[in-house]
Amino acid sequence: MTPTSLAPDQAHARLHELTVIDVRTPGEYASGHIAGAHNIPLDRLDAAVPVLRSAAERGDLAMVCASGARSARACATLTAHGIPAATLTGGTTAWSRHGHGLHRPADDRGVWPMDRQVRFVAGSLVLAGLAAGQRRSAARWLSVGVAGGLVYSAVSGGCAMARVLARLPLNQPRATDLDATLATLAAKGQ
């Protein structure tokens, strides 16, 4: 079993028959998601495997994130558990670019997407390292370290800074949110 992918227009045409799982952080999800998508953050996916297995038995799963990278990892995780799933190519960014709308709840927390959070923190650290380096040259190593981390992130496809930022309270689901999502998915099978 190999994970498959869906182009935004393919997913849009099949939206009524797909169970869409958004694996971004709750803050990113709240900033705009595909209507009807269920939020199960990537780092909580293992806890949702039994419910997702049942959901996959009832119909196709489509995994979504901002760019497609995290949803591809989610598909690989589910595939390892014997659960078929497809990833939305290009994520919500491509979805929007193709003219498909995103649902933004009225209580939008206004949290930036993870890639924007990473760019902000990385840029701030580089500037801080350069500024502090004017007084103490060793402080420039902070900038070198961040730059190296960004290069490694681009080459490896993973981002340690994003994993750290995902643990911030503003990016964390309330336990009741995840429990409610799993209960909703489980109830659809009854």
Secondary structure, 3 states (H helix, E strand, C coil): CCCEEECHHHHHHHHHHCEEEECCCHHHHHCCECCCCEECCHHHHHHHHHHHHHHHHHCCEEEECCCCHHHHHHHHHHHHCCCCCEEECCHHHHHHHCCCCCECCCCCCCCCCHHHHHHHHHHHHHHHHHHHHCCCHHHHHHHHHHHHHHHHHHHHCCCHHHHHHCCCHHHCCCHHHHHHHHHHHHHCCC
